[in-house]
Structure formats: structure tokens, C-alpha cells
Amino acid sequence: MAIPIFEEFLYPFLKFVGQKDMTTKEMRQAMINHFHLTEEDCDLKTRGGSTTQLIDRIGWARQYLRRADFISIPSRGVYRISPRGKEYLLVHTDLRQRDLMEYPEFAAYAQGTSIGVNTQVNTDNTVSPDQEVTPTELLESAYSSINKDLASELLQKIMEQTPKFFEQLVLDVLRAMGYGTSTQATPYVHDDGVDGIIFEDKLGLGRIYVQAKRYDPGNNVGKPAVQQFSGALDEQHSTKGIFITTSDYSREARTYVKTLPKSIVLVNGEELAKYMIEYNVGVSVKKNYEVKRIDIDYFEE
């Protein structure tokens, strides 16, 4: 099963600490038992991969309840219910963000941040009225959405350039990714089916050959084009090749490379744009945002 949405953690958290003081480890196990989570569920990461969804949701539930003065943290890693939290449990069997907004301490906190109430996002980065997320997930989703738009713009910009420019761009990306000690573009005409060469060592003993196809979206690279590239590798007595396109590959082309005794890696437009963003090729940093947390060691006497 999937990890329950963030809001579902609020009431169980409060209920558990209403029974006794709980440590972080005890709370995690209590949530696992409460939601009947499997080991695979517990290993699910947030979109950015910085932590697990379970730990993220527990952490933000603790933060929200603390901001609403429903719980306190009398010592490191220990949670205790407050008088307000006890009063709430006496007359309620559920707890949502909108309920917390009734308390001035939490309302002030919410208004001073970007969390708000009913801020939702689906796994496809679209806003939805039926799924609550943590601020961590909201930030990661916004980051993903920005990069998705940037990737689309990059591919559009590439299509505005010449095929020769694209061939050099592909080599720049592979070089930025750390492949080889140097790269070389082949002559634009009479290239024998190879657009570039990656030299794996300074003496050029190891070589990876590159093919670059600048195709419009929907015009996928088929099996014949990949077969031709495979033949070009044979002529170069090479077993390593990288085929990169701005579009995608047909199922037949992807199946074909799996049957070859040589290694041919297929990179489509979406992957190319992702690598350009990750390795800063054709893009520049507009602004950095640092996400910080309490340094527990600093406060240890």
C-alpha cells in the first residue's frame, strides 16, 4: 500500500502521546502498526529522495502539533501531550489542518510560512483537492515542476539550433558527466555513421562512439537507425556506443539493443534534458535556496 497522506498522521500521533510519552523510535513503530505498513512502504522516499515518506510525515506531524501547542518535547526525541492536546482528545476523533487553524499559535505559524491549509499536489505535480502533502513534499514537487518546464524549454531551444550544434552539445553533456578525458566531433559530412568520439584515456586506447539525432517529438528513432549505428561500431572495432536523440525510441529499437553482444546506450530527449540540468550544460543557476534544520549537537551541553 502507499503511505497515507500527511493529514492522516496528525490524530494518531496525538492519540499515541495521549497514552504515554513516546520516543521517536516508538512513534515510528506505532505508526507502522497503526497503518499496517510493510517494509517496502517504510522504504518509500520523498520525491527528492532526502528522506523516507514515513519519517517526513511523522516529522511534520510533530511540528504541526507542537506549533498548535498540542504537544511538547521535554527532552531530546521525546514527545509529551499538553493540556490542550488532552482537551482535544476528549471531544474529537479526528484532526485536520483546518482544525489546527482554530488555534492562534498555529494560525500565526501557518500565515508566516508557505504551508497554508489545503495545499495539495499529486505525484504528477498537479494540484489536487484530495491529497495533503508536507512542506518538504511541496518544495520537492515545486522543484520538480520547475525542472520539468525547463527541460521542455531546453528541448525546444535545441530544435532551433543546427544539427551540427546538437552534435557538439551532446559531446559537451557527456564530457560534463565525466565520460572520458576528452571528446572529438567527427566531420559533419562523411562521418561514417559516427558523430563524436569519447576518449576514455589520454592515449586514446579506449573509445566510445556517439550518434546524435535531432528529431521532432513523436518522430521516434526506429530499429533501422540503431542497426546502422551498430554496424558503424563494428567498422570501428568498438563495442561501446551512445545513441542520443531529442525524441524517443521505438519499442523495436529498445528491444534490439538488448540482444547485441556490444553495449549501446539509448538516451532520449527527456533524459538528455535532465542531464543538461543536472550537469549545468546550457543552463545557469538563477538562485539557490538552502533548506536548514536544527543542529542538535550545538545545543548539547
Phi, psi and omega in degrees: 000161176277157176294132179303156180296160188306314184300333181293345181274341187295307184292314177302321179302310181296320181296318181296315180287343175290340180273325178188164172297139183230144175274168178302316180296318179294322179295319179300314181292324179296320179292322178299315180292319183297317183265000181056050183278141176272173177297323178295321177300316183292338181269353181297131182266158170290169185305320181279351178075013184282336180200177177276155178299323181297309180296322180296315181293319178297318181297318180284330174297316177300316181298315182295315181293325178291319180293332178272003181062036175269334179222166173228167178238088185294333177209168186303125176072018180237133182247138181224136179288146179262168175305322178296318179297320178296319179298320181296317182296333182296331187235006182228150176237014179205161180208125180232169178301320181297330177291320179295330180295347178286348182256127188301325181297316180287322180300318179295320178296314181296320181288339179269000178234187180260010186288315181056194177235144181063040174266111186233155174206139179271175180292345178263017176072016178256144180291139183220144182278358188242014180218119178271145180229161176278161176303326177300312181293325178296317179295315180295323180291320178298319178298316179296320181294319179298316180293327178296317178294319180297319179298319179296319179294322180298313180297322178295319180294321179298320181293342179277348182267175180279157176303325179296319177299319181296320179298320178290323178300316180300317178294323178297319180294313181296324177293318179295331179283353176097014179277121173074173178267339178197166178229160179215128175277139178277165177305141184299328176247155181055048182267003178058035176079012180232129183262341181195163181229135173253122178268116185284343178217167185295333181272354178075022180287328177249131183225142173242128182261145188236138173238134181234126180236117180266092183250149176293152177305136181093338178267077187288151176286127182265179181300319181303318181295321179290324177298319178298319179293322177298320177295324179295325177294321178299319180296331179269002182057044181239152178242013182231126179211151176233123179250121183237133178224158176277347181258242179208187182240149176288162179298322180297322180294318180292322179293322183299315184294336180287341181268353186279147175284345178262169181256113174238120180263129179259124179241120180268180185298319180299317179291321179300313180298321179298317179293323179298319179291314183296322184254014173057051174251117181079007178225162176222156181283123179274316179199143176256138175241123179262127176261117185247162177218168181297135174271096184301322182300327181296326184269002177279126179274000000 
